[in-house]
Amino acid sequence: MGSLVANKVAVVTGSGSGIGRASALAFVREGAKVVLGDVDDAGGVETVRLVEQAGGEAVFAHCDISKEADVEALVAKGVATFGRIDCAHNNAGAPGEGFSIVDDTVENFDFNYAVNLKGAWLSMKHVARQMIAQGSGGAIVTTASYAGLVGIRNSGAYVAAKHGVVGLTKTGAIELASKNIRVNAVCPGPIGTSLLLTAIGDNDAARTHMENLTPMRRFGEPNEIANAAVWLCSEQASYLTGVSLPVDGGMAAT
C-alpha cells in the first residue's frame, strides 16, 4: 500500500465504473478510506467489493449529483461512517447528446448543466462545507474534460458545462485558500472506459480516428486519470490550487 493519502477519507462520485472506480481503488491503494456515490447502485456495490478485496474500507450511497439532497446525504454518510472528509474526487458526469449549436435542444442543454456543472458545484459546496467545519483543510478535485479547455464541434452544451467547471475550480480555489482547502480539476482526453469502448464497438476506423486526435496516439486508461486525482489530493501537490490539469495525451495542446 502507498502513502500519498494515508489515513485520509476521500469522497468519489461516479464510482460505479470507469474513472470513478479506478479513482476509488487508487485512493485505497494510497492509504485512504473511500465514500462512494453513483446513480448506478449495482456498480457502486461492486466497487465496494473490489475495494474490500484490495484490503480497503468503503461505504456507498446512491447519489444523483444533480440533486442537492443526494449530495448532502452522501457527505453525511461518509462523516457518520468515518468521522470526517479530507479529500474528494468529484468525478460524476455524463456526455449528453451531440448536437450542433443550431440543432441543440433545451432538454440536452439543461441535462448538461444539471449534471456536469450544477452537480460539480453541489459536490464542491457540500464537501467544502464539511472541510470548513472540521477546520483542518482538505483537497477537492473535479473531473472537467479537455472539452473544458477547447471547443469541440457538435458538443456545445457539454463544452459549455465543462468550461464552467474550469471557472468554478478557479473561483473555488480563490475562495477556499484561506481555509487551507485546495481546489483543482483534471481534464481527461478520450479514456478507454467501458462506456467509450462500447460506443465504438467494432468500428476500427472510429477508434483509430479518435486515437489519432491525441499526439500520443492512444486512449488513456482510467487509472491514469485516477492517479492524477490522487496526486492532486496529496501533500505532493501542496502548493497547487486553481489548476485544471490536462491528462489527455497532449490533445489540448494541439
Secondary structure, DSSP 8 states (H G I E B T S, - for coil): ---TTTT-EEEEESTTSHHHHHHHHHHHHTT-EEEEEES-HHHHHHHHHHHHHTT--EEEEE--TTSHHHHHHHHHHHHHHHS---EEEE----------TTT--HHHHHHHIIIIIIHHHHHHHHHHHHHHHHTS-EEEEEE--GGGTS--TT-HHHHHHHHHHHHHHHHHHHHHGGGTEEEEEEEE-SB--HHHHHHHTT-HHHHHHHHHTSTT-S-B-HHHHHHHHHHHHSGGGTT--S-EEEESTTGGG-
